Amino acid sequence: QVQLVESGGGLVQPGGSLRLACAASENIVTIWRMGWYRQAPGKQRELVALMTNTGGTNYADSVKGRFTISRDNVKNAAYLQMNSLRPEDTAVYYCNAETAIPPRHYWGQGTQVTVSS
């Protein structure tokens, strides 16, 4: 059972930056994919970014060029650097860990990101 704890959310003005962190309770080197998802009020949870254990990445079109996902297998952590934030980025951001064998998803409790002037 992997436990995930997010941090780094908050209130930021449009155009600003935030860095989210996700701390895992165990070694993530064997976790297939670490990812970030978000859910805005009244909307479904959506993928923001994924990174595999071999370094492959996938981003939502809406964040390409602005957000960067990374993972540190020594610190058992994943990060999401968010630049040029927009009001439409406002959401609760969730860290996700996905194992391949067995196929399972683990979720953090979420951290609120609010982009507003």
FENURVEN-V335759 format. One record per pair of residues at least 24 apart in sequence whose ideal C-beta (glycine too) atoms are under 10 Angstrom apart, sorted by the first residue. I is the first residue (numbers start at 1). J is the second residue. Records with the same first field share a line. If there is no record, write none. Layout:
# FENURVEN-V335759
I = J  J
This chain:
# FENURVEN-V335759
1 = 25  26  104  106
2 = 26  27  28  31  76  96  97  98  99  104  105  106  107  108
3 = 97  106  107  108  109
4 = 28  34  76  77  78  94  95  96  97  106  107  108  109  110
5 = 77  95  108  109  111
6 = 36  78  80  92  93  94  95  107  108  109  110  111  112
7 = 77  95  108  111
8 = 79  80  81  82  93  111  113
9 = 82  91  92  93  110  111  112  113  114
10 = 111  112  113  114
11 = 90  112  113  114  115  116
12 = 82  85  89  90  113  114  115  116  117
13 = 85  87  115  116  117
14 = 84  85  86  87  88  89  115  116  117
15 = 83  84  85  86  115  117
16 = 82  83  84  85  86  115  117
17 = 66  81  82  83  84  85
18 = 67  80  81  82  83  85  89  93  111  113  114  115
19 = 68  70  79  80  81  82  83
20 = 48  67  69  78  79  80  81  82  93  94  95  108  111  113
21 = 72  75  77  78  79  80  95  111
22 = 71  76  77  78  79  80  93  94  95  96  97  108  111
23 = 75  76  77  78  95  108
24 = 71  73  75  76  77  78  95  97  106  108
25 = 76  97  106
26 = 76  97
27 = 73  74  76
28 = 53  71  72  73  74  75  76  77  78  97
29 = 53  71  73  74  76
30 = 73  99  100  101
31 = 71  73  76  78  96  97  98  99  100  104  106
32 = 97  98  99  100  101  103  104
33 = 57  58  71  78  96  97  98  99  100  105
34 = 69  70  71  72  73  77  78  79  80  95  96  97  98
35 = 69  71  78  80  94  95  96  97  98  105
36 = 60  63  67  69  78  79  80  82  93  94  95  96  108
37 = 91  92  93  94  95  96  105  107  108  110
38 = 63  80  89  90  91  92  93  94  110  111  113
39 = 91  92  93  94  110
40 = 88  89  90  91  92  113
41 = 90  91  92
43 = 91
45 = 91  92  94  96  107  110
46 = 91
47 = 96
48 = 80  82  89  91  93  94  96
49 = 78  80  81  82
50 = 78  96  98
51 = 78  79  80
52 = 98  100
53 = 100
62 = 86  88  89
63 = 89
71 = 97
78 = 108
80 = 111  113
82 = 113  115
85 = 113  114  115  116
86 = 115
87 = 114  115  116  117
88 = 115
89 = 113  114  115
90 = 114  115  116
91 = 115
